[in-house]
């Protein structure tokens, strides 16, 4: 399309989280991201990696670092101009399946677009698609974390994260996204 000749600005931020010392930032979700929100909101599309389970429950996984944050984390991301968030990472399931269920409920309640996690593989590997000046862009989230991949990877009958280590499923997800978008991220 002619729109593909127009510049589109994408902004990315990695490893955002509101746990431990950064939890107090959520006292005012509108300012939690700070001055970085100016840069993020100026882009046509901004994406971050949310490195935490969004839960106040669940059981801590047996690993060195675990993070969790309240649902207001999604409010903070929206307020900062972040359009889509990936949670395909090594902390989305830090509080097990119960924590993931809370995370998925918070995503639904806030309506913040999140990729890379889901109630099953179809949801976890599904793209978020947006249009910028006539160009459709699909965003996917895929984890490369091997440590917990067997237990955390979403399956047809199990919630979890999207894993790039499941090469056939990841490849199919990219191909499917390409069928509905001009650009795949």
C-alpha positions as CSV (number, residue, x, y, z in Angstrom):
1,X,0.0,0.0,0.0
2,X,1.0,3.6,-0.5
3,X,1.0,4.0,3.2
4,X,4.1,1.8,3.5
5,X,6.1,4.8,2.1
6,X,5.2,6.9,5.2
7,X,7.5,6.9,8.3
8,X,6.1,5.2,11.3
9,X,7.7,5.5,14.7
10,X,7.9,2.6,17.1
11,X,9.2,2.9,20.6
12,X,10.2,-0.1,22.8
13,X,11.0,-0.4,26.5
14,X,12.3,-3.5,28.2
15,X,11.9,-5.0,31.6
16,X,9.3,-2.6,33.1
17,X,8.1,-3.7,36.5
18,X,6.5,-2.4,39.7
19,X,7.8,-4.7,42.4
20,X,9.7,-4.2,45.5
21,X,11.4,-0.7,45.4
22,X,9.4,0.4,42.4
23,X,6.0,-0.6,43.8
24,X,5.4,2.8,45.4
25,X,5.4,4.3,41.9
26,X,1.9,2.9,41.5
27,X,0.6,5.2,44.3
28,X,0.0,7.5,41.3
29,X,-0.3,5.3,38.2
30,X,-0.6,8.4,36.0
31,X,3.0,9.4,36.7
32,X,4.6,5.9,37.5
33,X,6.6,5.7,34.3
34,X,8.0,9.2,34.8
35,X,9.6,11.3,32.1
36,X,10.1,8.3,29.8
37,X,6.4,8.5,29.1
38,X,7.0,11.6,27.0
39,X,9.1,9.6,24.6
40,X,6.8,6.6,24.6
41,X,3.6,8.5,24.0
42,X,5.3,10.5,21.1
43,X,5.7,7.3,19.1
44,X,3.0,6.0,16.8
45,X,3.1,2.7,18.7
46,X,4.9,2.0,22.0
47,X,5.6,-1.4,23.4
48,X,7.2,-2.6,26.7
49,X,8.1,-5.9,28.3
50,X,6.3,-6.2,31.6
51,X,8.6,-8.3,33.8
52,X,6.2,-9.3,36.5
53,X,3.2,-11.3,37.4
54,X,0.2,-9.1,37.9
55,X,-1.3,-10.7,41.0
56,X,-1.5,-10.3,44.7
57,X,-2.0,-14.0,45.2
58,X,-0.5,-17.3,43.9
59,X,2.4,-19.3,45.2
60,X,5.9,-18.1,44.6
61,X,7.8,-20.2,42.1
62,X,11.1,-21.8,43.3
63,X,13.5,-19.3,41.6
64,X,16.0,-16.7,42.7
65,X,14.0,-13.6,41.7
66,X,10.2,-13.3,41.6
67,X,8.2,-10.2,41.0
68,X,4.5,-9.3,41.3
69,X,2.5,-6.1,41.0
70,X,-1.1,-5.1,41.4
71,X,-3.4,-4.6,38.4
72,X,-2.8,-0.8,38.5
73,X,0.4,-1.7,36.6
74,X,-1.7,-1.8,33.5
75,X,-3.2,1.6,34.4
76,X,0.3,3.0,34.6
77,X,1.3,1.6,31.3
78,X,-1.7,3.1,29.6
79,X,-1.2,6.5,31.2
80,X,2.4,6.5,29.9
81,X,1.2,6.1,26.3
82,X,2.2,2.4,26.0
83,X,0.0,0.9,23.4
84,X,0.8,-2.8,23.8
85,X,2.8,-4.9,26.3
86,X,4.4,-8.2,26.0
87,X,4.5,-10.6,29.0
88,X,6.3,-13.5,27.2
89,X,9.2,-13.5,29.7
90,X,10.7,-15.2,32.7
91,X,8.6,-13.4,35.3
92,X,5.0,-13.5,34.0
93,X,4.4,-16.8,35.9
94,X,6.4,-16.1,39.0
95,X,3.3,-16.9,41.1
96,X,2.3,-20.0,39.2
97,X,-1.0,-20.7,37.4
98,X,-3.0,-18.9,40.0
99,X,-0.9,-15.7,39.5
100,X,-1.3,-16.1,35.8
101,X,-5.1,-16.4,36.1
102,X,-5.0,-13.1,38.1
103,X,-2.8,-11.5,35.4
104,X,-5.2,-12.6,32.7
105,X,-8.2,-11.3,34.6
106,X,-6.4,-7.9,35.1
107,X,-5.7,-7.7,31.4
108,X,-9.4,-8.3,30.6
109,X,-10.5,-5.8,33.3
110,X,-8.2,-3.0,32.1
111,X,-8.5,-3.8,28.4
112,X,-4.8,-3.1,28.0
113,X,-3.4,-4.9,24.9
114,X,-1.0,-7.7,26.0
115,X,0.7,-10.3,23.9
116,X,2.7,-13.4,24.8
117,X,0.4,-14.8,27.5
118,X,-3.0,-16.4,27.3
119,X,-5.5,-18.9,28.6
120,X,-4.2,-21.3,25.9
121,X,-1.8,-21.4,23.1
122,X,-4.1,-19.7,20.6
123,X,-4.4,-16.6,22.9
124,X,-0.7,-16.6,23.9
125,X,0.5,-16.7,20.3
126,X,-2.1,-14.3,18.9
127,X,-0.9,-11.0,17.6
128,X,-2.2,-7.6,18.6
129,X,-2.9,-5.7,15.4
130,X,-3.2,-1.9,14.9
131,X,-3.2,0.4,12.0
132,X,-1.1,3.5,11.6
133,X,-1.8,5.7,8.6
134,X,-3.1,2.8,6.6
135,X,-0.4,0.4,7.5
136,X,-1.4,-2.7,9.5
137,X,1.1,-3.7,12.1
138,X,1.0,-7.0,14.1
139,X,2.8,-7.4,17.4
140,X,3.8,-10.7,18.9
141,X,5.5,-11.6,22.1
142,X,7.7,-14.7,22.3
143,X,10.0,-15.8,25.1
144,X,13.3,-17.5,24.7
145,X,13.7,-18.5,28.3
146,X,14.6,-22.2,28.6
147,X,14.5,-22.5,32.4
148,X,10.8,-23.0,32.8
149,X,9.6,-23.5,29.2
150,X,8.3,-27.0,29.7
151,X,6.0,-25.8,32.6
152,X,5.2,-22.3,31.4
153,X,4.7,-22.6,27.7
154,X,1.0,-22.3,26.7
155,X,-0.6,-25.3,25.2
156,X,-4.0,-25.9,23.7
157,X,-5.3,-27.0,27.1
158,X,-3.0,-25.0,29.4
159,X,-2.5,-21.3,30.1
160,X,1.0,-19.9,29.8
161,X,3.4,-17.9,27.8
162,X,4.3,-18.0,24.1
163,X,7.7,-19.5,23.6
164,X,10.0,-19.0,20.6
165,X,11.5,-22.4,21.6
166,X,8.4,-24.1,20.3
167,X,9.6,-23.4,16.8
168,X,6.7,-24.8,14.8
169,X,4.1,-22.9,16.9
170,X,6.1,-19.7,16.9
171,X,6.7,-19.9,13.2
172,X,3.0,-20.5,12.6
173,X,2.2,-17.5,14.7
174,X,4.5,-15.2,12.7
175,X,3.0,-16.5,9.4
176,X,-0.5,-16.0,10.7
177,X,0.3,-12.5,11.8
178,X,1.7,-11.8,8.3
179,X,-1.6,-12.8,6.8
180,X,-3.4,-10.0,8.6
181,X,-0.8,-7.3,8.6
182,X,1.7,-5.4,6.4
183,X,4.4,-5.5,9.1
184,X,5.1,-8.0,11.8
185,X,7.0,-7.0,15.0
